[in-house]
């Protein structure tokens, strides 16, 4: 049975880069919904106090109308008012009864039918917002079939006018007003939300969408210079973010270019090492044959030649075996530093024509705890740089002293080695990138790999290397290498051998 073919999974990055997001999931869609919601909330906060104020104005207007009618009714204080007149007044004012209070006495001016009870008493002078809102909501929710008593002063006369009426007309007027206010509020909210959305979309959403699209495009091809975002000329936070993003993308492209260059260089070095190892193996066989010659001069130089070739073969094998960018861990043991420096001097092969003096001031008895091959590379790289700097100094003349000096000493269990020359010194650019490959070269056409290798090897020994400031021309490096901790048994063995 053939299994059904599974659909390949689609990542979020592929979905966003290849398809447009649904409207509701976009940032602009969320912003529009939130703007509408907040606009409606603001209108609701305004709506309720507005309806409560409308209720009080409606009651106040009804009370004022009744107060005007009461002037006519009160003028007939000495005779009974015909019922027909009372009914007309009550019908015109929409009330069931009208009364006037003066100096503690209350007089019923007109009444058609006295209700059995009054459900609510309303003092028109009470304008507390909380009470007004509470009563307005009570009328909207529970009103429509209740009898209310409304009373308040008649101007500045000291009289109190009272009326009894149904709250149904009041509730209907409030519902009508609330509907109109709700429609107007909704319309205003839509207009406001649209304007706010358009403004924010232009100022924020579009730039953010542009940055997001640029980051997705840059991620697909980070080595393409055309994918770097072009910042807008704006001075706000988004403008700063765009400029920082552009700088970061340029820095990333430079880093990727350097990494690719290093990878290509590493492949080339591996190929060269592979062939160089075979060549050195042949040279080693020839040096073995030279060791059997009876020429005294050859007998004196052959051991040094053999050591040099063996060291070169070891380097080639180390590079091929490791296959990476880091050095192998050091194989440390006690080494006489003066012998290592002598080997470096012989490797440099300085002649009298160069005018460069090599001074080995390392004490004969000084021993340091290092990997001999790796530390030979440290000293040889530093010395070779010094020799090249002094040999290439075009400002030099016959009176200028060219001297390379190696010093060393110990403080406790830390060995301190100094490599100092009288050359032209390091330029500012080389000082800023002192131990960085391809950036820390002090001469034109150099790679800066020598100092980078020295720094890595010294750190592998747990030590430090730094450029010491010196007056005038010249370059001076100081290396500090601590001895590795020893076991108690080894310490006792060294003590017994010393005694």
C-alpha positions as CSV (number, residue, x, y, z in Angstrom):
1,X,0.0,0.0,0.0
2,X,1.4,3.4,-1.0
3,X,1.5,5.9,1.8
4,X,-0.1,9.2,1.1
5,X,2.4,11.9,0.2
6,X,2.9,14.4,3.0
7,X,2.7,18.1,2.3
8,X,5.8,20.0,3.1
9,X,5.7,22.2,6.1
10,X,5.5,25.9,5.5
11,X,7.3,28.1,8.0
12,X,6.1,31.4,9.2
13,X,8.9,33.2,7.4
14,X,7.9,31.5,4.1
15,X,4.2,32.3,4.6
16,X,4.9,36.0,5.4
17,X,7.4,36.4,2.6
18,X,5.3,34.7,-0.1
19,X,1.8,35.6,0.8
20,X,0.0,38.6,2.2
21,X,-1.4,38.3,5.7
22,X,-5.1,38.3,6.2
23,X,-6.6,41.7,6.9
24,X,-7.6,40.9,10.4
25,X,-4.1,39.7,11.3
26,X,-2.3,42.7,9.9
27,X,-1.0,45.4,12.2
28,X,-3.2,47.9,10.4
29,X,-6.3,45.8,10.9
30,X,-5.6,45.4,14.6
31,X,-5.0,49.2,14.9
32,X,-8.4,49.9,13.1
33,X,-10.3,47.6,15.4
34,X,-8.7,49.1,18.5
35,X,-9.3,52.7,17.3
36,X,-13.0,51.9,16.7
37,X,-13.3,50.2,20.1
38,X,-11.6,53.1,22.0
39,X,-13.7,55.6,20.1
40,X,-16.9,53.9,21.0
41,X,-15.8,53.6,24.6
42,X,-15.1,57.3,24.7
43,X,-18.6,58.0,23.2
44,X,-20.2,55.7,25.8
45,X,-18.5,57.7,28.5
46,X,-20.0,60.9,27.0
47,X,-23.3,59.3,26.1
48,X,-24.5,58.4,29.6
49,X,-24.0,61.9,31.2
50,X,-25.5,63.5,28.1
51,X,-28.7,61.4,28.5
52,X,-28.8,62.2,32.2
53,X,-28.5,65.9,31.4
54,X,-31.2,65.7,28.8
55,X,-33.6,64.1,31.4
56,X,-33.1,67.0,33.8
57,X,-33.6,69.5,31.0
58,X,-36.8,67.8,30.0
59,X,-38.1,67.8,33.6
60,X,-37.0,71.4,34.0
61,X,-38.8,72.5,30.8
62,X,-42.0,70.7,31.9
63,X,-41.8,72.3,35.3
64,X,-41.3,75.8,33.8
65,X,-44.3,75.3,31.5
66,X,-46.4,74.3,34.5
67,X,-45.1,77.3,36.4
68,X,-46.3,79.6,33.7
69,X,-49.7,78.0,33.6
70,X,-49.9,78.2,37.4
71,X,-49.8,82.0,37.2
72,X,-53.2,82.0,35.5
73,X,-54.6,79.4,37.9
74,X,-53.3,81.1,41.0
75,X,-55.1,84.4,39.9
76,X,-58.4,82.6,40.5
77,X,-57.7,82.2,44.2
78,X,-61.1,83.5,45.3
79,X,-63.3,81.3,43.2
80,X,-63.2,77.7,42.0
81,X,-61.6,77.0,38.7
82,X,-63.9,75.2,36.3
83,X,-63.0,71.6,35.8
84,X,-62.9,72.1,32.0
85,X,-60.2,74.8,32.4
86,X,-58.3,72.5,34.7
87,X,-58.5,69.7,32.2
88,X,-57.3,71.9,29.4
89,X,-54.3,73.1,31.5
90,X,-53.5,69.5,32.6
91,X,-53.8,68.3,29.0
92,X,-51.6,71.1,27.6
93,X,-48.9,70.5,30.2
94,X,-49.2,66.7,30.2
95,X,-49.7,66.4,33.9
96,X,-52.1,64.8,36.2
97,X,-52.1,67.4,39.0
98,X,-50.5,70.8,39.7
99,X,-49.9,72.3,43.2
100,X,-48.2,75.5,44.4
101,X,-46.5,75.8,47.8
102,X,-46.0,79.2,49.4
103,X,-44.9,80.0,53.0
104,X,-45.4,76.4,54.1
105,X,-48.9,76.2,52.6
106,X,-49.7,74.1,49.6
107,X,-52.6,74.7,47.3
108,X,-53.9,72.3,44.6
109,X,-54.4,74.3,41.4
110,X,-55.6,71.6,39.0
111,X,-56.2,67.9,39.2
112,X,-58.0,65.5,36.8
113,X,-57.5,62.2,38.6
114,X,-55.5,61.8,41.8
115,X,-53.2,58.7,41.5
116,X,-53.3,56.2,44.4
117,X,-49.5,56.5,44.9
118,X,-46.5,58.3,43.8
119,X,-43.6,56.1,42.7
120,X,-40.7,58.6,42.7
121,X,-40.1,62.1,44.0
122,X,-37.7,64.3,41.9
123,X,-36.2,67.6,43.2
124,X,-35.2,69.6,40.2
125,X,-32.5,71.5,42.2
126,X,-30.5,68.3,42.8
127,X,-27.7,68.4,40.1
128,X,-25.3,65.8,41.6
129,X,-23.8,63.9,38.6
130,X,-23.9,60.5,40.2
131,X,-27.5,60.9,41.2
132,X,-28.5,62.3,37.8
133,X,-26.8,59.3,36.0
134,X,-28.3,56.8,38.4
135,X,-31.9,58.2,38.0
136,X,-31.5,58.4,34.2
137,X,-30.5,54.7,34.0
138,X,-33.4,53.9,36.4
139,X,-35.9,55.7,34.1
140,X,-34.6,53.9,31.0
141,X,-34.6,50.5,32.6
142,X,-37.6,50.6,35.0
143,X,-39.7,53.5,33.8
144,X,-42.7,53.8,31.5
145,X,-45.5,53.0,33.9
146,X,-44.8,55.0,37.0
147,X,-46.1,58.2,38.5
148,X,-43.5,60.8,39.4
149,X,-43.7,63.9,41.5
150,X,-41.5,66.8,40.2
151,X,-41.0,69.9,42.2
152,X,-38.8,73.0,42.2
153,X,-38.7,76.8,42.9
154,X,-40.5,79.3,40.7
155,X,-37.8,81.8,39.9
156,X,-36.8,84.0,42.9
157,X,-40.4,84.2,44.3
158,X,-39.8,81.6,47.1
159,X,-42.7,79.6,45.7
160,X,-42.5,75.9,45.0
161,X,-44.3,74.4,42.0
162,X,-45.2,70.7,42.0
163,X,-46.6,68.4,39.4
164,X,-47.7,64.8,39.1
165,X,-47.2,63.1,35.8
166,X,-46.4,59.7,34.2
167,X,-42.8,59.0,33.3
168,X,-43.8,57.3,30.0
169,X,-43.4,60.5,27.9
170,X,-40.0,61.2,29.7
171,X,-38.8,57.7,29.0
172,X,-39.9,57.9,25.3
173,X,-38.1,61.2,24.9
174,X,-35.0,59.8,26.5
175,X,-35.0,56.7,24.2
176,X,-35.5,58.9,21.1
177,X,-32.7,61.2,22.2
178,X,-30.4,58.3,23.1
179,X,-31.0,56.7,19.6
180,X,-30.1,60.0,17.9
181,X,-27.0,60.5,20.2
182,X,-25.9,56.9,19.5
183,X,-26.1,57.3,15.8
184,X,-24.3,60.6,15.9
185,X,-21.7,59.1,18.2
186,X,-21.2,56.1,15.9
187,X,-20.8,58.4,12.9
188,X,-18.3,60.6,14.8
189,X,-16.4,57.5,16.0
190,X,-16.1,56.2,12.5
191,X,-14.9,59.5,11.1
192,X,-12.4,59.9,14.0
193,X,-11.2,56.3,13.8
194,X,-10.7,56.7,10.0
195,X,-8.7,59.9,10.4
196,X,-6.6,58.5,13.3
197,X,-6.1,55.2,11.3
198,X,-5.0,57.1,8.2
199,X,-2.6,59.3,10.2
200,X,-1.1,56.4,12.2
201,X,-0.9,54.2,9.1
202,X,1.0,56.8,7.2
203,X,3.3,57.7,10.1
204,X,3.8,54.3,11.7
205,X,2.3,51.3,9.9
206,X,3.7,51.9,6.4
207,X,7.3,52.5,7.7
208,X,7.1,49.4,9.9
209,X,5.7,47.4,7.0
210,X,8.5,48.7,4.8
211,X,11.1,47.7,7.4
212,X,9.5,44.3,7.8
213,X,9.5,43.6,4.0
214,X,13.1,44.8,3.8
215,X,14.2,42.5,6.6
216,X,12.5,39.5,4.9
217,X,14.1,40.4,1.5
218,X,17.5,41.0,3.1
219,X,17.3,37.6,4.9
220,X,16.8,35.9,1.5
221,X,19.9,37.4,0.0
222,X,22.1,39.1,2.7
223,X,25.0,39.5,0.3
224,X,23.1,41.7,-2.1
225,X,23.9,45.4,-1.5
226,X,20.6,46.4,-3.2
227,X,18.7,44.7,-0.3
228,X,20.0,47.3,2.3
229,X,17.2,49.5,3.4
230,X,17.3,53.2,2.3
231,X,16.4,55.2,5.4
232,X,13.9,58.0,5.2
233,X,14.9,61.6,6.1
234,X,12.9,61.7,9.3
235,X,14.2,62.6,12.8
236,X,11.8,60.5,15.0
237,X,12.3,57.0,16.4
238,X,11.5,55.2,13.2
239,X,14.0,57.3,11.3
240,X,16.7,56.3,13.9
241,X,15.6,52.6,13.6
242,X,15.9,52.7,9.8
243,X,19.3,54.2,9.9
244,X,20.5,51.7,12.6
245,X,19.0,48.9,10.5
246,X,20.9,50.1,7.5
247,X,24.1,50.3,9.4
248,X,23.6,46.8,10.9
249,X,22.9,45.4,7.4
250,X,26.0,47.0,6.0
251,X,28.1,45.6,8.9
252,X,26.6,42.2,8.5
253,X,27.4,42.2,4.8
254,X,31.0,43.2,5.6
255,X,31.2,40.4,8.2
256,X,29.8,37.8,5.7
257,X,32.2,39.0,3.1
258,X,35.1,38.6,5.6
259,X,33.9,35.2,6.6
260,X,33.6,34.0,3.0
261,X,37.1,35.4,2.4
262,X,38.4,33.5,5.4
263,X,36.6,30.3,4.3
264,X,38.1,30.6,0.8
265,X,41.5,31.3,2.3
266,X,41.2,28.3,4.7
267,X,40.5,26.0,1.8
268,X,43.4,27.4,-0.2
269,X,45.7,27.0,2.8
270,X,44.6,23.4,3.3
271,X,45.3,22.6,-0.3
272,X,48.7,24.3,-0.1
273,X,49.5,22.5,3.1
274,X,48.6,19.2,1.6
275,X,51.1,19.7,-1.3
276,X,53.7,21.4,1.0
277,X,53.7,18.4,3.3
278,X,54.7,16.1,0.4
279,X,57.4,18.5,-0.7
280,X,58.7,18.8,2.9
281,X,58.8,15.0,3.2
282,X,61.0,14.9,0.2
283,X,63.2,17.6,1.7
284,X,63.4,15.6,4.9
285,X,64.7,12.5,3.0
286,X,67.4,14.6,1.3
287,X,68.4,16.2,4.6
288,X,68.8,12.7,6.1
289,X,71.3,11.9,3.2
290,X,73.1,15.1,3.9
291,X,73.6,14.1,7.5
292,X,76.0,11.3,6.3
293,X,78.4,13.7,4.5
294,X,81.9,14.3,5.9
295,X,81.9,18.0,5.1
296,X,82.3,19.9,8.5
297,X,80.3,22.8,7.4
298,X,77.5,20.6,6.3
299,X,77.7,18.7,9.5
300,X,77.2,21.9,11.4
301,X,74.2,23.1,9.4
302,X,72.4,19.8,8.9
303,X,70.9,19.4,12.4
304,X,69.4,22.9,12.2
305,X,68.0,22.2,8.7
306,X,66.5,18.9,10.0
307,X,64.9,20.7,12.9
308,X,63.5,23.4,10.7
309,X,62.0,20.9,8.2
310,X,60.6,18.8,11.1
311,X,58.9,21.9,12.5
312,X,57.5,22.8,9.1
313,X,56.1,19.3,8.6
314,X,54.6,19.4,12.1
315,X,52.8,22.7,11.3
316,X,51.4,21.3,8.0
317,X,50.2,18.1,9.7
318,X,48.6,20.2,12.5
319,X,46.7,22.4,10.0
320,X,45.4,19.4,8.0
321,X,44.5,17.4,11.1
322,X,42.7,20.2,12.8
323,X,40.9,21.5,9.8
324,X,39.6,24.6,11.6
325,X,40.5,28.1,12.5
326,X,41.8,27.5,16.0
327,X,45.1,26.2,17.1
328,X,45.6,22.8,18.8
329,X,45.9,22.9,22.6
330,X,49.6,23.5,23.7
331,X,51.7,20.6,24.8
332,X,53.5,22.4,27.6
333,X,56.8,21.5,29.2
334,X,59.9,23.3,30.6
335,X,61.8,25.0,27.9
336,X,65.0,27.1,27.9
337,X,63.8,30.3,26.4
338,X,67.3,31.5,25.3
339,X,67.6,28.4,23.0
340,X,64.3,29.1,21.4
341,X,65.4,32.7,20.8
342,X,68.7,31.5,19.2
343,X,66.7,29.3,16.9
344,X,64.6,32.3,15.9
345,X,67.8,34.3,15.2
346,X,69.1,31.6,13.0
347,X,65.8,31.4,11.1
348,X,65.9,35.1,10.5
349,X,69.4,34.8,9.0
350,X,70.2,38.5,9.4
351,X,73.3,39.5,7.5
352,X,75.6,42.6,7.9
353,X,74.1,44.3,4.9
354,X,70.6,44.6,6.6
355,X,72.1,46.8,9.3
356,X,69.8,45.2,11.9
357,X,71.3,44.1,15.2
358,X,69.8,41.1,17.0
359,X,70.3,41.1,20.8
360,X,69.3,38.0,22.8
361,X,69.3,39.2,26.5
362,X,67.5,36.2,27.8
363,X,69.3,34.6,30.8
364,X,70.9,31.2,30.1
365,X,69.2,29.6,33.1
366,X,65.6,31.0,32.4
367,X,63.1,28.2,31.9
368,X,59.5,28.8,30.9
369,X,56.5,26.5,30.9
370,X,55.3,26.5,27.2
371,X,54.7,24.4,24.1
372,X,58.2,24.8,22.4
373,X,56.9,24.7,18.8
374,X,54.0,27.1,19.5
375,X,56.2,29.6,21.4
376,X,58.8,29.4,18.7
377,X,56.0,30.7,16.3
378,X,55.1,33.4,18.8
379,X,58.7,34.8,19.0
380,X,59.4,34.3,15.3
381,X,56.2,36.1,14.2
382,X,57.0,39.1,16.4
383,X,60.7,39.2,15.4
384,X,59.8,38.8,11.6
385,X,57.4,41.8,11.9
386,X,60.1,43.9,13.6
387,X,62.7,43.0,11.0
388,X,60.3,43.8,8.1
389,X,59.3,47.1,9.7
390,X,63.0,48.2,10.2
391,X,64.0,46.9,6.7
392,X,61.2,48.8,5.0
393,X,61.7,52.0,6.9
394,X,62.5,54.4,4.0
395,X,63.1,57.3,6.4
396,X,66.1,55.5,7.8
397,X,69.7,56.4,7.1
398,X,73.1,55.1,8.1
399,X,73.0,57.0,11.4
400,X,69.8,55.3,12.6
401,X,70.2,52.3,14.9
402,X,68.2,49.3,13.9
403,X,68.1,46.9,16.8
404,X,65.8,44.0,17.8
405,X,66.1,43.1,21.5
406,X,64.6,40.1,23.3
407,X,64.5,40.3,27.1
408,X,62.9,38.0,29.7
409,X,62.5,37.5,33.4
410,X,60.2,35.9,36.0
411,X,58.0,37.3,38.7
412,X,56.8,34.4,40.9
413,X,55.4,31.8,38.6
414,X,54.8,34.2,35.7
415,X,57.4,34.6,32.9
416,X,57.6,38.0,31.3
417,X,59.1,38.3,27.8
418,X,59.8,41.5,25.9
419,X,60.2,42.0,22.2
420,X,61.4,45.5,21.3
421,X,62.6,47.1,18.1
422,X,63.8,50.6,17.0
423,X,61.6,50.7,13.9
424,X,59.1,53.3,12.8
425,X,56.4,52.0,15.1
426,X,52.8,51.0,14.4
427,X,50.4,53.3,12.5
428,X,47.1,54.3,14.3
429,X,45.0,51.9,12.1
430,X,47.2,48.9,13.1
431,X,46.9,49.9,16.8
432,X,43.1,49.9,16.6
433,X,42.9,46.4,15.1
434,X,46.1,45.1,16.6
435,X,45.3,41.4,16.9
436,X,42.6,41.2,14.2
437,X,43.4,39.2,11.1
438,X,43.4,41.1,7.8
439,X,43.1,44.4,9.7
440,X,46.1,44.7,12.0
441,X,48.8,44.8,9.4
442,X,51.4,47.6,9.9
443,X,52.6,47.5,6.3
444,X,51.0,47.8,2.9
445,X,50.0,44.4,1.5
446,X,50.3,42.6,4.8
447,X,47.6,40.3,6.2
448,X,47.9,40.9,9.9
449,X,47.8,37.2,10.4
450,X,51.1,37.1,12.3
451,X,49.9,39.2,15.3
452,X,46.5,37.3,15.2
453,X,48.4,34.0,15.5
454,X,50.6,35.3,18.3
455,X,47.6,36.5,20.3
456,X,45.8,33.2,19.9
457,X,48.8,31.1,20.9
458,X,49.5,33.3,23.9
459,X,45.9,33.1,25.1
460,X,46.0,29.3,24.7
461,X,48.8,29.3,27.2
462,X,46.7,31.4,29.6
463,X,48.9,34.4,29.1
464,X,48.5,38.0,27.8
465,X,50.3,40.1,25.2
466,X,50.0,43.9,25.0
467,X,51.7,46.7,23.1
468,X,53.6,48.8,25.6
469,X,53.8,52.6,25.0
470,X,57.2,53.9,24.4
471,X,58.7,57.3,23.8
472,X,59.7,58.1,20.2
473,X,59.8,55.5,17.4
474,X,59.9,51.7,17.9
475,X,57.5,48.9,18.9
476,X,57.6,47.0,22.2
477,X,55.5,44.0,23.0
478,X,55.2,42.4,26.5
479,X,54.2,38.8,26.9
480,X,53.2,37.3,30.3
481,X,52.9,33.5,30.5
482,X,52.0,31.9,33.9
483,X,53.3,28.4,34.7
484,X,50.6,25.8,34.7
485,X,49.6,24.3,38.1
486,X,51.6,21.3,39.2
487,X,50.6,18.4,41.3
488,X,52.2,17.8,44.8
489,X,54.1,14.8,43.6
490,X,55.6,16.8,40.6
491,X,56.6,19.6,43.0
492,X,58.3,17.2,45.3
493,X,60.2,15.7,42.4
494,X,61.4,19.1,41.2
495,X,62.5,20.0,44.8
496,X,64.4,16.7,45.2
497,X,66.2,17.2,41.8
498,X,67.1,20.7,42.6
499,X,68.6,19.7,46.0
